[in-house]
Amino acid sequence: MAWDGAGTSDGHEAGPYPSGAGGASWVVIAVAVAMLGVIIAGIAVWITHLSASAAQSPTVTSLAPQATAAATAGGPGAAGNDSAGNSSAGSGSAGGSAATPSSPLNRVDHAWAAEAASATGISDRAFLAYASADLTIEAEQPACGLGWNTLAAIATVESANGTYGGAIVLASGYTSKPIIGVPLDGGTFAGQPIAAIPDASHGWAHAVGPFQFLPSTWATWGANGSGDRVASPDQIDDAALTAARYLCASGPMTTAAGWRAAVFSYNQSDAYVNEVAGIANRYAAEASGLS
């Protein structure tokens, strides 16, 4: 190292210290400089990583759903919120219809939703859930900037919009059979490592429902988007609104970086974020221009 044995040109140690102490001082300085170099190099790598992430962060078009005139005016089609912040309009059960007269789903323009669902290949019932959750979050957190197409893209990756394993989304919003993820036992799935999350009742935790929520996450974030006052991860209105609130908790999604941070919080994988971005933009393109 250039710093080892550093001295004056006449062979004597520089400085007012005896030669032994001076040598030790230079060694300390050398070590400090080396450590500083490592820190600077680490910061440079971190900045490079952030720059690369920013460069690959897509600009995701966020489409707003078309609402009914009554919902826009806060009329009978608009849902209220209970003291817990959960949508409280209407009533129903797992075997009920898609929308009771006061259902939150009636805030969405159903003719537009049917067109958009057909254009994107999403079932009408699932599409209504995403659009309804979008309208709710827009009223609650207008600065978030979340579009229904991002919710649809996440549900596409997580459960093929509630159709994974041959399930379908019923008129009630529940799936025809439970959608249960792989056991989170620390192994691998599709060649990728998975977390190890013990569960007292089943041995290992499983993500569940069309948006694949962990039980612990649902216990904190679970919301009622259907209006029946029962929040279930297996009910797509509830799951979509919960996902919307979870995403918006990361901050505004109106920039590429903000959008990426929110989706990354949902699943901490750059590949996942990129896949969701591509699908969300595809849905936006397919549904844009509909009357």
HELIX and SHEET records of a PDB file:
HELIX    1   1 SER A   19  GLN A   56  1                                  38    
HELIX    2   2 ALA A   69  THR A   72  1                                   4    
HELIX    3   3 PRO A  104  ARG A  107  5                                   4    
HELIX    4   4 HIS A  110  THR A  120  1                                  11    
HELIX    5   5 ASP A  124  GLU A  140  1                                  17    
HELIX    6   6 TRP A  148  SER A  159  1                                  12    
HELIX    7   7 TYR A  164  GLY A  166  5                                   3    
HELIX    8   8 PRO A  215  TRP A  221  1                                   7    
HELIX    9   9 ILE A  236  CYS A  248  1                                  13    
HELIX   10  10 ALA A  256  TYR A  266  1                                  11    
HELIX   11  11 ASP A  270  ALA A  287  1                                  18    
SHEET    1   A 2 THR A 188  PHE A 189  0                                        
SHEET    2   A 2 GLN A 192  PRO A 193 -1                                        
SHEET    1   B 2 PRO A 198  ASP A 199  0                                        
SHEET    2   B 2 GLY A 203  TRP A 204 -1                                        
END                                                                             
